[in-house]
Amino acid sequence: MKRRKFIKITSKAACAAALLPSVGGLITGCTNLTDEGKPTTPSVANESWNFDEVVDRSGTWSIKYGRASEGQIPMWIADMDFRTAPAVSSALKERLNRDVLGYTYTPDEFYQSIIHWEKEMHDWQVEKDWVAYCPGVITAINQAYLTFTEPGDGIVVMPPVYNLFRMYAERLGRRVIDCPLLFDGKHYRMDFPGLERTLSSSDIKILVLCNPHNPVGIVWGPDDLRRIASICRQKGVLVISDEIHADLTLPGYQHTPFCSVSEDASAVGLVFASPTKSFNLAGVSMTAYCIIPNKELREPYLKQLRDLKLDEAPIPSLVATIAAYTEGAPWLQSLREYLQGNVQEVVDFFSYNDLGIKAIPPQASFLVWLDCRAMGLQQEELMRFFSDKAGLLLSNGAMYGQGGEGFVRMNIGCPRKIVKEALERMVQALDIR
């Protein structure tokens, strides 16, 4: 592989090189600098919670760490290495301390917390009748496949995109059709002419929208969403909008719920969301909900959930959702500010250092899409470079479908010290100092 020139980091990127020997302690000696080299004032909000703490996840049955080899830093599956939001942890502990875990109905507080959250966070006025509990976003999407399609029907996805949309559709005997995003080397956008052509087939029943998009981190704007809704209504195609990353928009961006943008969107859309990503509740996986404004879609879908006994929420899911959406906003705001700092660390690093890697800055989430095509490696070689030489376990871009070759997805939802060490490992693996 061609050796590349290493450009030493200066100014505010200097902290990326000032790494401590191990990831076991806390960051204490790295001050953020302005472009003029002056120290910045730390965010008051970020002083409320210690996202720099390295949390020991041993003994917690962590999938993320369980798959990593000794010495590897796992930065793949989309859960964060921070403590769960204190409001949620406290609520769960308080409920368990009551020592009552019998059969439980879904209380009105569950619905009201979601209605309040959607209004305050996303400016969407939701009616209670539209909302229902779901047993996990992917499980709920799979049930929508079963409710509204038959084996052999077409389901459209926009790769590179979350791989489970395709995997489960194919397992259920549905035909998955790609309408790839367009990429100019810096930005992704939807291919609307291609989408219209794709949806013209009579056997296309569903378009799966990742909103915000995983893995490339786009926050879709209202104009794009309205255009999708108009096309899909004309073609008689339903839109499943996976909005699990909606609450993790980074500073300067605003999430728009799909069904909020137009009458067309309300007519064809089903929104699936959850507090699991934003409040670090991935292990409480049966924590999700759907919002379906159109009664003609909502009733058959909810009937399917009831018929399969998938409409009964477990106690932890109810408690966690209510606590997150009624008390968790300050913590979430601090988290998003911290994640923005991690994103900037990565973007600055690759801007200052010619490693053959470009970071595509996400507009939402803690996942950074890395363009490694200039390294000149085949995908298997690329993954071996990161896992064997750099000691990093990242997500393989190829699994996200067309357009993912030459890319990897890096989870930066962890203390900044670990992000910096991961970047330093890349430099050391290339041996270009």
VOSE-674944 format. One record per residue: residue in three letters; x, y, z of N, C-alpha, C in turn. Coordinates in steps of 0.2 Angstrom, whole numbers, padded with zeros to 4 digits, always signed. Layout:
N
ALAXYZXYZXYZ
...
***
This chain:
433
MET+0004-0006+0000+0000+0000+0000+0004+0006+0000
LYS+0002+0011-0004+0006+0017-0005+0007+0021+0002
ARG+0013+0023+0004+0014+0027+0010+0012+0034+0009
ARG+0009+0037+0014+0006+0044+0013+0009+0048+0018
LYS+0010+0055+0016+0013+0060+0020+0008+0061+0026
PHE+0012+0061+0032+0008+0063+0038+0009+0070+0040
ILE+0004+0074+0040+0004+0081+0042+0003+0082+0049
LYS+0007+0084+0053+0006+0085+0060+0001+0090+0061
ILE-0003+0088+0067-0009+0092+0068-0007+0098+0072
THR-0011+0104+0070-0010+0110+0073-0016+0113+0076
SER-0016+0119+0079-0022+0122+0082-0026+0118+0086
LYS-0033+0118+0084-0038+0114+0088-0037+0107+0087
ALA-0034+0105+0082-0033+0097+0081-0028+0095+0085
ALA-0024+0099+0088-0018+0096+0092-0019+0091+0097
CYS-0025+0091+0100-0027+0087+0105-0027+0079+0102
ALA-0029+0079+0096-0029+0072+0093-0023+0068+0094
ALA-0017+0072+0094-0010+0068+0094-0008+0068+0102
ALA-0011+0071+0106-0009+0071+0113-0013+0066+0117
LEU-0011+0060+0116-0015+0054+0118-0011+0051+0124
LEU-0015+0049+0129-0012+0046+0135-0011+0039+0133
PRO-0006+0035+0137-0004+0028+0135-0010+0023+0134
SER-0015+0024+0138-0020+0019+0138-0027+0022+0138
VAL-0032+0018+0137-0039+0021+0138-0042+0020+0144
GLY-0038+0018+0149-0041+0016+0156-0043+0021+0160
GLY-0040+0027+0159-0042+0033+0164-0046+0038+0161
LEU-0046+0044+0164-0050+0050+0162-0046+0055+0158
ILE-0049+0059+0154-0045+0064+0151-0045+0070+0156
THR-0038+0072+0156-0038+0078+0161-0033+0083+0158
GLY-0029+0082+0153-0024+0087+0151-0025+0090+0144
CYS-0031+0089+0141-0032+0091+0134-0037+0097+0134
THR-0035+0103+0133-0039+0109+0133-0041+0110+0125
ASN-0048+0112+0124-0050+0113+0118-0047+0120+0116
LEU-0045+0121+0110-0043+0128+0107-0047+0131+0102
THR-0047+0137+0102-0051+0141+0096-0046+0141+0090
ASP-0048+0143+0084-0044+0144+0078-0038+0148+0080
GLU-0039+0153+0084-0033+0157+0086-0028+0154+0091
GLY-0030+0148+0093-0026+0145+0098-0027+0147+0106
LYS-0033+0150+0107-0035+0152+0114-0039+0147+0117
PRO-0039+0145+0123-0043+0141+0126-0050+0143+0126
THR-0055+0138+0125-0062+0139+0125-0065+0138+0132
THR-0071+0141+0133-0074+0140+0139-0079+0134+0138
PRO-0078+0129+0143-0082+0123+0142-0089+0124+0143
SER-0093+0120+0139-0101+0121+0139-0103+0119+0147
VAL-0107+0124+0149-0110+0123+0156-0114+0116+0156
ALA-0118+0115+0151-0122+0109+0150-0118+0103+0151
ASN-0112+0103+0148-0108+0097+0148-0104+0095+0154
GLU-0105+0100+0159-0102+0099+0166-0106+0096+0170
SER-0113+0095+0168-0117+0091+0172-0117+0084+0172
TRP-0114+0081+0167-0113+0074+0166-0106+0072+0164
ASN-0103+0067+0166-0096+0066+0164-0096+0061+0158
PHE-0096+0063+0152-0096+0059+0146-0089+0057+0145
ASP-0084+0060+0148-0077+0058+0148-0075+0051+0152
GLU-0080+0049+0156-0079+0043+0160-0078+0037+0156
VAL-0073+0033+0157-0073+0027+0154-0076+0021+0158
VAL-0082+0019+0155-0086+0015+0159-0084+0007+0158
ASP-0083+0004+0163-0082-0003+0162-0088-0007+0161
ARG-0088-0010+0155-0094-0014+0152-0093-0022+0153
SER-0087-0024+0156-0086-0031+0158-0092-0034+0162
GLY-0094-0040+0161-0099-0043+0165-0106-0040+0164
THR-0107-0037+0158-0114-0034+0157-0117-0038+0150
TRP-0114-0043+0148-0116-0047+0142-0116-0042+0136
SER-0111-0038+0135-0111-0033+0130-0109-0036+0123
ILE-0114-0036+0118-0112-0038+0112-0107-0035+0109
LYS-0106-0028+0110-0101-0024+0107-0094-0026+0109
TYR-0093-0027+0115-0087-0029+0118-0086-0037+0117
GLY-0091-0041+0117-0090-0048+0117-0087-0050+0110
ARG-0089-0046+0105-0086-0048+0098-0079-0046+0097
ALA-0076-0041+0101-0070-0038+0100-0064-0043+0103
SER-0059-0044+0099-0053-0048+0102-0049-0044+0107
GLU-0045-0047+0111-0041-0044+0116-0037-0038+0113
GLY-0038-0032+0116-0034-0026+0113-0037-0022+0108
GLN-0043-0025+0105-0046-0021+0100-0051-0016+0104
ILE-0052-0010+0100-0057-0005+0102-0063-0007+0098
PRO-0069-0009+0101-0075-0010+0097-0079-0003+0096
MET-0079-0002+0089-0083+0004+0087-0087+0003+0082
TRP-0091-0002+0082-0095-0005+0077-0103-0004+0079
ILE-0106-0009+0082-0113-0009+0083-0115-0002+0087
ALA-0121+0000+0085-0124+0007+0087-0126+0007+0094
ASP-0122+0006+0099-0124+0008+0106-0118+0012+0108
MET-0119+0016+0113-0114+0020+0116-0111+0018+0122
ASP-0105+0020+0124-0101+0018+0130-0102+0023+0136
PHE-0108+0026+0136-0109+0031+0141-0114+0028+0146
ARG-0114+0030+0152-0119+0028+0157-0126+0030+0154
THR-0131+0026+0155-0138+0027+0153-0140+0034+0157
ALA-0144+0038+0154-0147+0044+0157-0149+0043+0164
PRO-0147+0047+0168-0148+0046+0176-0156+0046+0177
ALA-0160+0050+0173-0167+0050+0175-0170+0043+0173
VAL-0167+0040+0168-0170+0033+0166-0168+0028+0171
SER-0161+0028+0173-0159+0023+0178-0163+0024+0185
SER-0164+0030+0187-0167+0031+0193-0174+0029+0193
ALA-0178+0030+0187-0185+0028+0187-0185+0020+0187
LEU-0180+0017+0183-0181+0010+0183-0179+0007+0190
LYS-0174+0010+0194-0173+0007+0200-0178+0008+0205
GLU-0182+0014+0205-0187+0015+0209-0193+0011+0208
ARG-0194+0009+0201-0200+0004+0200-0198-0003+0203
LEU-0192-0005+0202-0190-0012+0204-0190-0012+0212
ASN-0188-0006+0215-0189-0006+0222-0195-0007+0225
ARG-0201-0007+0221-0207-0008+0224-0209-0015+0224
ASP-0205-0019+0221-0205-0027+0221-0212-0029+0219
VAL-0215-0026+0214-0221-0028+0211-0220-0028+0203
LEU-0220-0034+0200-0219-0035+0193-0224-0039+0190
GLY-0231-0038+0192-0236-0042+0189-0238-0039+0182
TYR-0243-0042+0179-0246-0040+0173-0248-0032+0173
THR-0246-0029+0168-0246-0022+0168-0250-0019+0161
TYR-0254-0014+0162-0257-0011+0156-0253-0005+0154
THR-0254-0003+0148-0250+0003+0146-0253+0009+0148
PRO-0250+0013+0153-0254+0019+0156-0254+0025+0151
ASP-0258+0029+0153-0259+0035+0148-0253+0039+0148
GLU-0249+0039+0154-0242+0043+0154-0238+0041+0148
PHE-0238+0035+0146-0234+0032+0140-0236+0036+0134
TYR-0242+0037+0132-0244+0040+0127-0243+0048+0127
GLN-0244+0051+0133-0243+0058+0134-0236+0060+0134
SER-0232+0055+0136-0224+0057+0136-0222+0057+0128
ILE-0225+0053+0124-0223+0053+0117-0226+0059+0114
ILE-0232+0061+0115-0235+0066+0112-0232+0073+0114
HIS-0230+0073+0120-0226+0079+0122-0219+0080+0119
TRP-0216+0074+0119-0209+0074+0116-0209+0076+0108
GLU-0214+0073+0105-0214+0075+0098-0216+0082+0096
LYS-0220+0085+0101-0221+0092+0100-0215+0096+0102
GLU-0212+0095+0108-0207+0099+0110-0200+0098+0106
MET-0199+0092+0104-0193+0091+0101-0193+0092+0093
HIS-0199+0090+0090-0199+0089+0083-0205+0093+0080
ASP-0208+0097+0084-0214+0102+0082-0219+0098+0078
TRP-0221+0092+0081-0226+0088+0077-0232+0087+0082
GLN-0238+0089+0081-0243+0088+0085-0247+0082+0084
VAL-0245+0077+0088-0248+0070+0087-0254+0069+0091
GLU-0259+0065+0089-0265+0063+0092-0264+0056+0096
LYS-0267+0056+0101-0266+0049+0105-0268+0043+0101
ASP-0273+0044+0097-0275+0038+0094-0270+0036+0088
TRP-0266+0040+0087-0261+0038+0082-0255+0034+0084
VAL-0254+0034+0091-0249+0031+0094-0250+0024+0097
ALA-0245+0019+0096-0246+0013+0099-0239+0010+0101
TYR-0239+0006+0106-0233+0003+0108-0231-0002+0103
CYS-0224-0003+0102-0222-0008+0097-0216-0012+0100
PRO-0215-0018+0099-0209-0022+0102-0203-0021+0098
GLY-0200-0015+0098-0194-0014+0095-0195-0012+0088
VAL-0191-0007+0085-0192-0004+0079-0191-0009+0073
ILE-0186-0013+0073-0185-0018+0068-0191-0023+0068
THR-0192-0025+0074-0198-0030+0074-0204-0027+0072
ALA-0205-0021+0073-0212-0017+0071-0212-0016+0063
ILE-0206-0015+0061-0205-0014+0053-0207-0021+0050
ASN-0204-0026+0053-0205-0033+0050-0212-0034+0050
GLN-0216-0032+0055-0223-0034+0055-0227-0030+0050
ALA-0224-0024+0049-0227-0020+0043-0226-0023+0036
TYR-0220-0026+0035-0219-0030+0029-0225-0035+0029
LEU-0226-0039+0034-0231-0044+0034-0238-0042+0033
THR-0240-0036+0036-0246-0033+0036-0248-0031+0029
PHE-0243-0027+0026-0245-0024+0019-0242-0027+0013
THR-0239-0032+0014-0236-0035+0007-0237-0043+0008
GLU-0236-0046+0002-0236-0053+0001-0229-0055-0002
PRO-0228-0062-0001-0221-0064-0003-0221-0063-0011
GLY-0215-0060-0013-0214-0058-0020-0215-0051-0021
ASP-0218-0047-0016-0219-0040-0017-0213-0037-0016
GLY-0212-0031-0019-0206-0027-0019-0206-0022-0013
ILE-0200-0021-0010-0199-0016-0005-0193-0013-0007
VAL-0193-0006-0007-0188-0002-0010-0184+0001-0004
VAL-0177+0001-0005-0172+0004+0000-0168+0008-0003
MET-0164+0013+0001-0160+0018-0002-0153+0017+0000
PRO-0149+0012-0003-0142+0011+0000-0137+0016-0002
PRO-0132+0017+0002-0130+0012+0007-0135+0014+0013
VAL-0138+0009+0016-0143+0010+0021-0143+0004+0026
TYR-0145+0005+0032-0146+0000+0037-0147-0007+0035
ASN-0143-0012+0036-0143-0018+0032-0149-0023+0034
LEU-0152-0021+0040-0158-0026+0043-0164-0025+0039
PHE-0165-0019+0036-0171-0018+0031-0171-0023+0026
ARG-0165-0024+0023-0165-0029+0017-0165-0036+0020
MET-0161-0037+0025-0160-0044+0028-0167-0047+0030
TYR-0171-0044+0033-0178-0047+0036-0183-0047+0030
ALA-0183-0042+0026-0187-0042+0020-0186-0048+0016
GLU-0180-0050+0015-0178-0056+0011-0180-0062+0014
ARG-0179-0062+0021-0180-0068+0025-0188-0070+0024
LEU-0192-0064+0024-0199-0065+0023-0202-0066+0016
GLY-0197-0067+0012-0199-0069+0005-0201-0063+0001
ARG-0199-0057+0003-0200-0051-0001-0194-0049-0006
ARG-0196-0045-0011-0190-0044-0016-0188-0037-0014
VAL-0182-0036-0013-0179-0029-0011-0176-0026-0017
ILE-0178-0020-0019-0176-0016-0024-0172-0010-0022
ASP-0166-0009-0025-0162-0003-0023-0163+0003-0027
CYS-0164+0009-0023-0164+0015-0027-0158+0019-0023
PRO-0152+0018-0025-0146+0021-0022-0146+0028-0021
LEU-0143+0031-0015-0142+0038-0014-0137+0040-0019
LEU-0137+0046-0021-0131+0049-0026-0126+0052-0021
PHE-0120+0051-0023-0114+0054-0019-0109+0057-0024
ASP-0108+0063-0022-0103+0067-0026-0096+0067-0023
GLY-0095+0063-0018-0088+0063-0015-0088+0067-0008
LYS-0093+0071-0007-0094+0075-0001-0101+0074+0002
HIS-0106+0074-0002-0113+0074+0000-0117+0069-0003
TYR-0122+0067+0001-0127+0062-0002-0133+0065-0003
ARG-0137+0063-0008-0144+0066-0009-0148+0060-0012
MET-0154+0061-0012-0159+0056-0015-0159+0057-0023
ASP-0160+0051-0026-0161+0051-0033-0168+0051-0035
PHE-0171+0057-0035-0179+0057-0036-0181+0054-0043
PRO-0177+0056-0049-0179+0053-0055-0179+0045-0055
GLY-0173+0043-0052-0173+0036-0051-0178+0033-0047
LEU-0180+0036-0041-0185+0034-0037-0192+0033-0041
GLU-0194+0038-0045-0200+0038-0049-0200+0032-0053
ARG-0194+0031-0057-0194+0025-0061-0195+0019-0057
THR-0192+0018-0052-0192+0012-0048-0199+0011-0045
LEU-0202+0016-0043-0209+0015-0040-0214+0014-0045
SER-0213+0014-0051-0218+0014-0057-0220+0006-0057
SER-0216+0002-0055-0218-0005-0055-0224-0007-0051
SER-0229-0011-0053-0235-0012-0050-0234-0016-0043
ASP-0229-0020-0043-0228-0024-0037-0224-0021-0031
ILE-0222-0015-0032-0219-0011-0027-0224-0009-0022
LYS-0223-0011-0015-0228-0009-0010-0226-0005-0005
ILE-0219-0005-0004-0217-0001+0002-0210+0002+0000
LEU-0209+0008+0002-0202+0012+0002-0200+0012+0010
VAL-0194+0010+0011-0192+0011+0018-0187+0017+0018
LEU-0189+0022+0022-0185+0028+0023-0181+0028+0030
CYS-0175+0029+0029-0171+0029+0036-0170+0037+0037
ASN-0173+0039+0042-0174+0047+0043-0173+0048+0051
PRO-0167+0051+0053-0161+0052+0049-0158+0045+0046
HIS-0154+0046+0041-0151+0041+0038-0145+0038+0041
ASN-0145+0031+0042-0140+0027+0044-0137+0023+0038
PRO-0131+0023+0036-0125+0025+0040-0122+0032+0038
VAL-0125+0036+0033-0122+0042+0031-0124+0048+0035
GLY-0129+0047+0040-0130+0053+0044-0134+0059+0042
ILE-0137+0058+0036-0141+0064+0034-0148+0065+0038
VAL-0149+0071+0039-0155+0073+0042-0159+0076+0036
TRP-0164+0072+0034-0168+0074+0028-0173+0080+0029
GLY-0173+0085+0025-0176+0091+0025-0184+0090+0023
PRO-0188+0095+0025-0195+0094+0023-0196+0094+0016
ASP-0193+0097+0012-0194+0097+0005-0193+0090+0002
ASP-0187+0087+0004-0186+0080+0002-0192+0076+0004
LEU-0194+0076+0010-0199+0072+0013-0206+0073+0009
ARG-0207+0079+0008-0214+0081+0004-0213+0078-0003
ARG-0208+0078-0006-0207+0075-0013-0208+0068-0013
ILE-0205+0064-0008-0206+0057-0007-0213+0056-0006
ALA-0216+0059-0002-0223+0058+0000-0228+0059-0006
SER-0227+0064-0010-0231+0065-0016-0230+0059-0021
ILE-0223+0057-0022-0222+0052-0027-0225+0046-0025
CYS-0224+0044-0018-0227+0038-0016-0235+0037-0016
ARG-0238+0043-0014-0245+0043-0014-0248+0042-0022
GLN-0244+0045-0026-0246+0044-0033-0245+0037-0036
LYS-0240+0034-0033-0239+0027-0035-0242+0022-0031
GLY-0246+0024-0026-0249+0019-0021-0244+0015-0017
VAL-0239+0018-0015-0233+0015-0011-0233+0018-0004
LEU-0233+0013+0001-0233+0015+0008-0225+0017+0010
VAL-0225+0022+0015-0218+0024+0017-0217+0022+0024
ILE-0212+0017+0026-0210+0016+0032-0204+0020+0034
SER-0205+0025+0039-0200+0029+0041-0197+0027+0048
ASP-0191+0025+0047-0187+0023+0053-0184+0029+0056
GLU-0186+0031+0062-0184+0038+0065-0181+0036+0072
ILE-0177+0031+0072-0174+0029+0079-0168+0034+0081
HIS-0165+0037+0076-0160+0042+0077-0162+0049+0077
ALA-0169+0050+0077-0172+0057+0077-0169+0062+0082
ASP-0169+0059+0088-0167+0063+0094-0160+0065+0094
LEU-0156+0062+0090-0148+0063+0090-0146+0068+0085
THR-0150+0072+0082-0148+0077+0078-0143+0082+0081
LEU-0137+0083+0078-0132+0087+0081-0133+0094+0080
PRO-0130+0098+0084-0132+0106+0084-0132+0109+0077
GLY-0137+0113+0076-0138+0116+0069-0142+0112+0065
TYR-0145+0106+0067-0149+0102+0063-0156+0101+0066
GLN-0161+0100+0063-0168+0099+0065-0171+0093+0062
HIS-0173+0088+0066-0176+0082+0063-0184+0084+0061
THR-0186+0081+0055-0193+0082+0053-0196+0076+0053
PRO-0201+0074+0057-0205+0068+0056-0208+0067+0049
PHE-0208+0061+0046-0210+0061+0039-0218+0062+0039
CYS-0222+0060+0043-0229+0061+0043-0231+0068+0044
SER-0227+0072+0047-0228+0079+0048-0228+0084+0043
VAL-0226+0082+0037-0224+0087+0032-0230+0088+0027
SER-0235+0084+0026-0240+0085+0021-0246+0080+0022
GLU-0251+0082+0019-0257+0077+0019-0255+0071+0016
ASP-0251+0071+0010-0249+0065+0007-0245+0061+0012
ALA-0240+0064+0016-0236+0060+0020-0240+0056+0025
SER-0245+0060+0028-0250+0057+0033-0254+0051+0030
ALA-0255+0052+0024-0259+0046+0021-0256+0040+0019
VAL-0249+0041+0018-0245+0035+0016-0240+0032+0021
GLY-0239+0036+0026-0233+0035+0031-0235+0031+0037
LEU-0230+0028+0039-0230+0024+0046-0223+0026+0049
VAL-0223+0030+0055-0217+0032+0058-0216+0027+0064
PHE-0209+0024+0064-0207+0020+0070-0201+0023+0073
ALA-0202+0024+0080-0197+0027+0084-0196+0024+0091
SER-0191+0027+0094-0189+0024+0101-0184+0028+0104
PRO-0184+0028+0111-0179+0031+0115-0172+0027+0115
THR-0172+0022+0112-0166+0017+0114-0159+0020+0111
LYS-0159+0023+0105-0153+0026+0103-0151+0032+0107
SER-0155+0036+0108-0154+0043+0111-0152+0042+0118
PHE-0156+0038+0122-0155+0037+0129-0151+0031+0131
ASN-0147+0028+0126-0143+0022+0127-0147+0016+0131
LEU-0152+0014+0127-0156+0009+0130-0157+0003+0126
ALA-0151+0002+0122-0152-0004+0117-0153-0010+0120
GLY-0151-0012+0126-0152-0018+0129-0160-0019+0131
VAL-0163-0013+0132-0170-0014+0133-0174-0013+0126
SER-0173-0019+0122-0174-0018+0115-0182-0018+0114
MET-0186-0020+0118-0193-0020+0117-0196-0013+0119
THR-0193-0008+0117-0194-0001+0119-0195+0003+0112
ALA-0201+0003+0109-0202+0007+0103-0210+0009+0103
TYR-0211+0013+0098-0218+0014+0097-0219+0016+0089
CYS-0225+0016+0087-0227+0018+0080-0232+0024+0081
ILE-0231+0028+0076-0236+0034+0075-0239+0034+0068
ILE-0245+0032+0067-0249+0031+0061-0255+0035+0060
PRO-0255+0041+0057-0260+0045+0057-0266+0043+0053
ASN-0265+0039+0048-0270+0036+0043-0274+0030+0046
LYS-0280+0031+0048-0284+0025+0051-0284+0019+0047
GLU-0284+0020+0041-0285+0014+0036-0278+0010+0036
LEU-0273+0013+0038-0266+0009+0039-0266+0007+0046
ARG-0268+0011+0051-0266+0010+0058-0270+0004+0060
GLU-0277+0003+0058-0281-0002+0061-0279-0009+0059
PRO-0277-0010+0052-0275-0017+0051-0268-0019+0054
TYR-0264-0013+0054-0257-0015+0057-0258-0016+0065
LEU-0262-0012+0068-0262-0014+0076-0266-0021+0077
LYS-0270-0022+0072-0274-0029+0073-0269-0034+0072
GLN-0264-0034+0068-0259-0039+0067-0255-0039+0074
LEU-0253-0034+0077-0249-0034+0083-0253-0037+0088
ARG-0260-0036+0089-0264-0039+0094-0265-0046+0093
ASP-0266-0048+0086-0267-0055+0085-0260-0060+0086
LEU-0255-0057+0086-0248-0060+0088-0246-0059+0095
LYS-0250-0055+0099-0249-0054+0106-0242-0050+0106
LEU-0241-0045+0101-0235-0041+0101-0237-0034+0104
ASP-0242-0033+0107-0245-0026+0108-0244-0025+0116
GLU-0241-0029+0120-0241-0028+0127-0234-0026+0129
ALA-0233-0020+0132-0227-0017+0134-0225-0020+0140
PRO-0218-0022+0141-0215-0024+0147-0214-0018+0152
ILE-0214-0019+0158-0213-0014+0163-0207-0009+0161
PRO-0201-0012+0160-0195-0008+0159-0196-0004+0153
SER-0199-0006+0148-0200-0002+0142-0204+0004+0144
LEU-0210+0003+0147-0214+0009+0149-0211+0014+0154
VAL-0207+0011+0159-0204+0016+0164-0199+0020+0160
ALA-0195+0016+0156-0189+0020+0153-0191+0025+0148
THR-0197+0024+0144-0199+0028+0139-0202+0035+0143
ILE-0206+0033+0148-0209+0039+0151-0204+0043+0154
ALA-0199+0040+0158-0194+0044+0161-0189+0048+0156
ALA-0187+0045+0151-0183+0048+0145-0187+0054+0143
TYR-0193+0053+0141-0197+0059+0137-0200+0064+0142
THR-0200+0063+0148-0202+0068+0153-0196+0071+0157
GLU-0191+0068+0158-0185+0071+0162-0179+0071+0159
GLY-0178+0068+0153-0171+0067+0150-0169+0072+0145
ALA-0173+0077+0144-0170+0082+0139-0164+0085+0140
PRO-0163+0088+0147-0156+0091+0148-0150+0086+0147
TRP-0151+0080+0149-0145+0075+0148-0144+0074+0141
LEU-0149+0074+0137-0149+0073+0129-0145+0079+0126
GLN-0147+0085+0128-0144+0091+0125-0137+0090+0127
SER-0135+0089+0133-0127+0088+0134-0124+0083+0130
LEU-0127+0077+0129-0125+0072+0125-0123+0074+0118
ARG-0128+0077+0115-0128+0080+0108-0122+0084+0107
GLU-0121+0089+0112-0115+0093+0112-0109+0089+0112
TYR-0108+0084+0117-0102+0080+0117-0101+0077+0111
LEU-0106+0074+0108-0105+0070+0102-0103+0074+0096
GLN-0105+0081+0096-0103+0085+0091-0095+0086+0092
GLY-0093+0087+0098-0086+0087+0099-0082+0081+0096
ASN-0085+0075+0097-0082+0069+0095-0081+0069+0087
VAL-0087+0071+0084-0087+0072+0077-0082+0076+0074
GLN-0082+0082+0078-0077+0087+0075-0070+0085+0076
GLU-0068+0081+0081-0062+0078+0082-0060+0073+0076
VAL-0065+0069+0074-0063+0065+0068-0062+0069+0062
VAL-0067+0074+0061-0067+0077+0055-0060+0081+0054
ASP-0058+0085+0060-0052+0088+0060-0046+0084+0058
PHE-0046+0078+0062-0040+0074+0061-0039+0072+0054
PHE-0044+0070+0050-0044+0067+0043-0043+0073+0039
SER-0045+0079+0041-0043+0085+0037-0036+0087+0037
TYR-0033+0086+0043-0026+0088+0044-0021+0082+0042
ASN-0023+0076+0041-0019+0071+0040-0021+0067+0034
ASP-0016+0066+0029-0018+0063+0023-0016+0055+0024
LEU-0022+0052+0026-0021+0044+0027-0025+0041+0022
GLY-0028+0044+0017-0032+0041+0012-0039+0040+0014
ILE-0041+0043+0020-0048+0042+0023-0051+0049+0023
LYS-0057+0049+0021-0061+0056+0022-0067+0054+0026
ALA-0068+0059+0031-0074+0058+0035-0080+0062+0032
ILE-0086+0058+0032-0092+0062+0030-0096+0064+0036
PRO-0095+0071+0038-0098+0073+0044-0106+0071+0045
PRO-0108+0068+0050-0115+0066+0051-0119+0072+0053
GLN-0125+0073+0051-0129+0078+0054-0133+0076+0060
ALA-0133+0069+0061-0136+0066+0067-0133+0059+0068
SER-0133+0058+0075-0131+0051+0077-0124+0051+0079
PHE-0121+0046+0082-0114+0045+0084-0111+0040+0080
LEU-0113+0040+0073-0110+0036+0068-0106+0040+0063
VAL-0100+0039+0061-0097+0043+0056-0095+0038+0050
TRP-0097+0040+0044-0096+0036+0038-0089+0038+0035
LEU-0084+0034+0035-0078+0035+0033-0077+0032+0025
ASP-0074+0037+0021-0073+0035+0014-0066+0033+0014
CYS-0064+0027+0013-0057+0024+0013-0055+0022+0006
ARG-0059+0024+0001-0057+0022-0006-0050+0024-0008
ALA-0048+0029-0006-0041+0032-0008-0035+0027-0006
MET-0037+0023-0001-0032+0019+0002-0030+0013-0003
GLY-0034+0012-0008-0033+0007-0013-0033+0000-0011
LEU-0037-0002-0006-0038-0008-0003-0045-0011-0005
GLN-0045-0018-0007-0051-0022-0007-0055-0022-0001
GLN-0061-0023-0001-0065-0022+0006-0062-0027+0011
GLU-0061-0033+0009-0058-0038+0014-0051-0035+0017
GLU-0047-0033+0013-0041-0030+0015-0042-0024+0019
LEU-0047-0020+0018-0048-0014+0022-0050-0016+0029
MET-0055-0021+0029-0057-0023+0036-0051-0026+0040
ARG-0047-0030+0036-0041-0033+0040-0036-0027+0042
PHE-0036-0022+0038-0031-0017+0041-0034-0014+0047
PHE-0040-0012+0048-0043-0009+0054-0043-0014+0060
SER-0045-0020+0058-0045-0025+0064-0039-0028+0066
ASP-0034-0030+0061-0028-0033+0063-0022-0028+0064
LYS-0022-0023+0060-0016-0018+0061-0018-0013+0065
ALA-0024-0010+0065-0025-0004+0069-0029-0006+0076
GLY-0031-0012+0076-0034-0015+0082-0041-0011+0083
LEU-0045-0010+0078-0051-0007+0078-0056-0011+0075
LEU-0062-0012+0079-0067-0016+0076-0073-0011+0074
LEU-0073-0010+0067-0078-0005+0064-0083-0009+0060
SER-0088-0006+0058-0093-0009+0054-0091-0009+0046
ASN-0092-0014+0043-0090-0015+0036-0095-0012+0032
GLY-0093-0007+0028-0097-0003+0024-0101-0007+0018
ALA-0098-0012+0016-0101-0016+0011-0108-0019+0013
MET-0109-0020+0020-0115-0024+0022-0121-0019+0021
TYR-0120-0013+0020-0125-0008+0019-0127-0007+0012
GLY-0125-0012+0008-0127-0012+0001-0124-0008-0004
GLN-0127-0007-0010-0124-0003-0015-0121+0003-0013
GLY-0115+0005-0015-0112+0011-0013-0108+0011-0006
GLY-0108+0005-0003-0104+0004+0003-0097+0001+0003
GLU-0095-0001-0003-0088-0004-0004-0083+0002-0004
GLY-0078+0001+0000-0073+0006+0001-0074+0010+0007
PHE-0080+0009+0011-0082+0013+0017-0082+0009+0023
VAL-0081+0012+0029-0083+0009+0035-0087+0014+0039
ARG-0090+0011+0044-0094+0015+0049-0091+0015+0056
MET-0089+0021+0059-0086+0021+0065-0090+0024+0070
ASN-0091+0020+0076-0095+0023+0081-0091+0027+0086
ILE-0093+0033+0086-0089+0038+0091-0093+0040+0097
GLY-0098+0036+0099-0102+0037+0105-0098+0034+0111
CYS-0093+0037+0112-0088+0035+0118-0084+0041+0120
PRO-0081+0040+0126-0077+0045+0128-0072+0048+0123
ARG-0070+0054+0123-0066+0057+0118-0059+0054+0118
LYS-0057+0052+0124-0050+0049+0124-0050+0043+0120
ILE-0055+0039+0120-0055+0033+0116-0055+0035+0108
VAL-0059+0040+0106-0059+0042+0099-0052+0044+0097
LYS-0049+0048+0101-0042+0050+0100-0037+0044+0099
GLU-0038+0039+0104-0033+0033+0103-0035+0029+0097
ALA-0041+0029+0095-0043+0025+0089-0039+0029+0083
LEU-0040+0035+0082-0037+0039+0077-0029+0038+0077
GLU-0026+0038+0083-0019+0037+0083-0017+0030+0081
ARG-0021+0025+0082-0020+0019+0080-0019+0018+0073
MET-0024+0022+0069-0024+0022+0062-0017+0024+0059
VAL-0014+0030+0062-0008+0032+0060-0003+0027+0061
GLN-0002+0024+0067+0003+0020+0069+0002+0013+0064
ALA-0004+0011+0062-0004+0006+0058-0002+0007+0051
LEU-0002+0013+0049+0000+0015+0042+0008+0016+0043
ASP+0011+0017+0049+0018+0018+0049+0021+0024+0045
ILE+0018+0030+0046+0019+0035+0042+0022+0041+0045
ARG+0024+0040+0051+0026+0046+0055+0033+0048+0053
***
